[in-house]
């Protein structure tokens, strides 16, 4: 109210308008931004208003305009400081203007010594931008220089994202051992955030780097924040290990995979993903259909049929029906085989192979 009184008495009072907007932003952000835009029209050279408007646009998620406004402030103000240029680079990064972000940060770095404030901030924005531009070799080189100034894992000048981004640059430039070192540092810096280890486990499994996949999957299990989904993910990793042509001890991989699938299902016995992972393991382990996966496939059928809308799961349901019907066919149990071929045909009526099987069994 006091700020409004000041503005009523003196409409172009910069300090009152800025403080009013800062207060009002928490309840009416659009109004606060409009007030700042109004005062800047009357005072285009006010560094205070330009900076405040840019920050409020940033907080509101208007990153592109925030960066444009901040750039205008720096261009028109002789009194800006290195911290302003560092902030401008950050805003350009959030606006996805990576080349300009790199250019601003690079220029800032050229004016600073490694011991100066904002030297690390400038290198950070350079590395982040280069990665988004796909210039991995340059990003890794900047990151290497940047981390020579790190004073231990708890150095406040470095954050969790710095470690992850540098590790990614190392990974992309074929330096896996160094990448792992920095990924591990990132996890150590934020042990309660298991998302990185979980993501890395999946990525390494997809890349068939199974030792690393298991390393990170087990890091997740060591955390207090792991859940049944992590048992399921580990089961799926062991499935990928077991079916990989280079695996020598397939029996052990199947055994471990089934163990973790059962641990996941103990928590959520009707989870379709967990059932699917277990079924995959059982089918691959047996080699040919001897019924090892029969109970799991039947459970899949039962759970899918209980869904309010089972159509999104028809692919999995076909998988289960095919296994069950072919098992009974192989066991010469004609009645059961016909029952499941007919159920399969109901959800896949255009499949001629199913129609032929039904015709044969019906004779």
MOFENUR-V163888 format. One record per residue. RES is the residue in one small letter. PHI is phi as a letter, one per 20 degrees, with the letter a starting at -180 (* if undefined). PSI is psi in whole degrees, -180 to 180 (999 if undefined). D_LAST is the distance of its C-alpha to the last C-alpha in whole Angstrom. Layout:
res = (RES:RES)
phi = (PHI:PHI)
psi = (PSI:PSI)
d_last = (D_LAST:D_LAST)
This chain:
res = (x:x:x:x:x:x:x:x:x:x:x:x:x:x:x:x:x:x:x:x:x:x:x:x:x:x:x:x:x:x:x:x:x:x:x:x:x:x:x:x:x:x:x:x:x:x:x:x:x:x:x:x:x:x:x:x:x:x:x:x:x:x:x:x:x:x:x:x:x:x:x:x:x:x:x:x:x:x:x:x:x:x:x:x:x:x:x:x:x:x:x:x:x:x:x:x:x:x:x:x:x:x:x:x:x:x:x:x:x:x:x:x:x:x:x:x:x:x:x:x:x:x:x:x:x:x:x:x:x:x:x:x:x:x:x:x:x:x:x:x:x:x:x:x:x:x:x:x:x:x:x:x:x:x:x:x:x:x:x:x:x:x:x:x:x:x:x:x:x:x:x:x:x:x:x:x:x:x:x:x:x:x:x:x:x:x:x:x:x:x:x:x:x:x:x:x:x:x:x:x:x:x:x:x:x:x:x:x:x:x:x:x:x:x:x:x:x:x:x:x:x:x:x:x:x:x:x:x:x:x:x:x:x:x:x:x:x:x:x:x:x:x:x:x:x:x:x:x:x:x:x:x:x:x:x:x:x:x:x:x:x:x:x:x:x:x:x:x:x:x:x:x:x:x:x:x:x:x:x:x:x:x:x:x:x:x:x:x:x:x:x:x:x:x:x:x:x:x:x:x:x:x:x:x:x:x:x:x:x:x:x:x:x:x:x:x:x:x:x:x:x:x:x:x:x:x:x:x:x:x:x:x:x:x:x:x:x:x:x:x:x:x:x:x:x:x:x:x:x:x:x:x:x:x:x:x:x:x:x:x:x:x:x)
phi = (*:f:f:f:f:f:f:f:f:c:g:e:f:f:f:f:f:f:f:f:f:f:f:f:g:f:d:b:f:f:f:f:f:f:f:f:f:f:f:f:f:e:c:f:d:f:f:f:f:f:f:f:f:g:f:f:f:f:g:e:n:e:f:f:f:g:f:f:f:f:f:f:f:f:f:e:d:e:d:e:c:g:f:f:f:f:f:f:f:f:f:f:f:f:e:m:e:f:f:f:g:f:f:f:f:f:f:f:g:f:e:d:e:g:e:f:f:m:f:f:f:f:f:g:f:f:f:g:f:f:f:f:e:m:e:f:f:f:f:f:f:f:f:f:f:g:f:f:e:f:d:n:f:e:g:f:f:d:c:g:f:g:f:f:f:f:f:f:f:f:f:f:d:m:c:f:f:f:f:f:g:f:f:f:f:f:f:f:f:c:f:f:e:e:f:f:f:f:f:f:g:f:f:f:f:f:e:m:e:f:f:f:g:f:g:f:f:f:f:f:f:f:e:f:e:f:b:f:f:f:f:f:f:f:g:f:f:f:f:f:f:f:e:f:f:e:f:e:d:f:f:f:f:f:f:f:f:f:f:f:f:f:f:f:f:f:e:c:f:d:f:f:f:f:f:f:f:f:f:g:f:f:f:f:f:f:n:c:f:d:n:f:e:g:f:f:f:f:f:g:g:f:f:f:f:e:f:g:c:f:g:f:d:f:f:f:f:f:g:f:f:f:f:f:f:f:f:f:f:f:e:l:e:f:f:f:g:f:g:e:f:f:f:f:f:f:e:b:f:e:f:f:f:f:g:f:f:f:f:f:f:e:f)
psi = (-40:-40:-41:-39:-43:-40:-35:-41:-38:89:-30:22:108:-50:-42:-42:-42:-45:-38:-47:-39:-38:-47:-23:-34:-18:-27:76:-39:-40:-44:-44:-41:-39:-44:-38:-35:-43:-29:-27:-35:-19:65:-19:9:111:-37:-48:-42:-45:-45:-41:-43:-44:-39:-36:-39:-49:-30:-7:7:69:-40:-49:-37:-45:-41:-45:-41:-37:-39:-41:-46:-39:-34:0:125:-7:21:163:169:-35:-31:-40:-37:-41:-38:-43:-42:-44:-38:-38:-47:-25:5:24:73:-36:-46:-36:-48:-44:-45:-45:-40:-42:-42:-46:-38:-17:-2:159:155:-25:-8:152:144:0:-47:-40:-39:-45:-37:-50:-32:-48:-47:-45:-44:-38:-42:-21:-3:16:73:-39:-44:-40:-43:-38:-44:-44:-40:-45:-44:-45:-7:-18:2:130:72:168:-30:12:117:-14:-13:145:176:-44:-34:-46:-44:-43:-41:-40:-40:-41:-40:-40:-44:-22:25:45:64:-37:-42:-39:-45:-40:-46:-31:-43:-37:-39:-43:-40:-34:-28:69:-20:-13:100:-1:-37:-49:-39:-44:-42:-38:-44:-44:-45:-36:-43:-32:5:26:76:-31:-43:-37:-45:-36:-48:-34:-39:-29:-38:-44:-27:-17:151:-12:12:162:-177:-29:-28:-32:-42:-42:-38:-38:-42:-35:-44:-32:-46:-36:-46:-37:-2:137:-23:-8:129:-35:72:-35:-42:-41:-43:-43:-46:-41:-45:-35:-47:-31:-42:-34:-40:-44:-24:-32:-38:84:-14:19:120:-38:-44:-41:-40:-44:-43:-42:-43:-45:-44:-41:-45:-36:-40:-23:-54:161:96:11:5:-31:8:-48:-40:-42:-40:-38:-39:-46:-48:-44:-42:-41:-19:-11:145:-39:97:-9:-40:-16:14:-33:-46:-37:-40:-41:-46:-45:-40:-43:-48:-46:-41:-32:-50:-33:-43:-27:3:30:84:-42:-48:-42:-46:-40:-46:-30:-40:-41:-40:-41:-31:-34:-8:64:-17:-1:108:-33:-39:-44:-44:-40:-41:-42:-43:-45:-21:-11:999)
d_last = (90:93:91:91:94:95:93:95:98:97:94:94:95:92:92:92:89:87:87:86:83:82:83:81:78:76:76:76:75:75:79:80:79:80:84:84:83:86:88:87:88:92:92:90:92:91:90:89:87:85:84:83:81:79:78:77:75:73:73:71:69:71:71:72:74:76:76:78:80:81:81:84:86:86:87:90:91:94:93:90:89:87:85:84:83:80:79:79:77:75:74:73:71:69:69:67:70:70:72:75:74:75:78:80:79:80:83:84:83:86:89:88:89:86:88:88:86:83:83:80:78:79:77:74:74:74:71:69:70:69:66:65:66:64:67:66:69:72:70:70:74:75:73:74:78:77:76:79:81:78:80:78:74:76:78:78:79:75:72:68:67:70:68:64:66:68:65:62:65:65:62:61:64:63:65:62:64:67:64:63:66:67:63:64:68:66:64:67:69:66:64:63:61:58:56:58:57:53:53:54:52:49:51:52:48:47:50:48:52:50:53:55:52:52:56:55:52:54:57:55:55:58:59:60:58:54:51:47:47:49:47:44:45:46:43:42:45:44:40:42:44:41:39:42:42:46:45:46:46:42:42:45:44:40:42:45:42:40:43:44:41:41:45:44:41:43:45:42:39:37:39:36:38:38:35:34:37:35:32:33:35:33:30:33:34:31:30:27:24:25:25:29:29:26:28:30:27:26:30:30:27:29:32:31:29:32:34:36:34:31:31:33:31:28:29:29:26:24:25:25:21:20:22:20:17:17:19:17:14:17:18:14:14:10:12:15:13:11:14:16:14:14:18:19:17:20:23:21:20:21:19:17:16:15:13:11:10:9:7:6:6:4:0)
